[in-house]
Amino acid sequence: MQTETIWIVLAAVLVLVELWAINKVRKAEGKSSNKLVWMVVIVFVPLFGLIAWALAGPKHTDPNPHSPQARQ
């Protein structure tokens, strides 16, 4: 496999992980301003932003209203 192909695959994986993290931030509880800051950090400082969010970011998400646990 060529070096260029490896970098393209790694970049694509990074973009997918960023999109997943942004979606998790969007669904997390908390202030909108805090969520916006996390999204900006994740987008503009990708690798460091993802690591920082994984270590210190919002952890709680809204429960799915259709899940059996939410009805209890």
N, C-alpha and C positions, 0 to 999 in steps of 0.2 A: 504494500500500500504506500502511496506517495505521501510525502510530508504535508502537502497542500490538502489532500483529502482528509488526513487526520485532523488538521486544524479546522476544516469546515465542519466535520462531524462534531468536534468539541464545541464549536461555536453554536451549532444547532442545539446540542444538548443544554448548553448554558441558557439559551433563549427559552427553551421549554421549561427549565427549572425556574427561571425568572418569572415566566407567565404563571406557573403554579404558585410561586411565593406571593406574587401580587394578588392573585385570587384569594389566597389564604388571608392576606392582610386585609383585603377588602371585606371579607366576611367576619373578621375578628371583632370582638367587642372593644369599645374604647372610643376616644375622641377622634373625630374626623381629621383634625389637624395632626395628631400623632400618626394616623394611618397614612396621611399624605406624605409626611416626612419619611416614613419607612419606604413607601413606594418610590419616592425620588431617589433615596439612597440606593435601593435595589437596582433601579434603572441606570443611574449615572455612575455608580461605582459597583459594577456587577458582582465580581467575585467577593470582594470585601463586604459589600452590602448584604449578600446572601449569607455569608458566614456570621456577620453581626446580627442579622435578623434571626438566624437559627439559634444563636446563643442568648439574645436579649429581647427579641421581639415579642409581639403579642402571641399568647399561647391559646387563648380561649376562643372558640368559634360558636356561633349561634347553633343551637340544636336543630336538626332537621325536623320540621313539624310533622312529617309523615313517618318518622321512625317510631317503633314501638316504645322506646325509652322516653320519648318526649310526651307521651300520653299519660304516663304514670304520675 
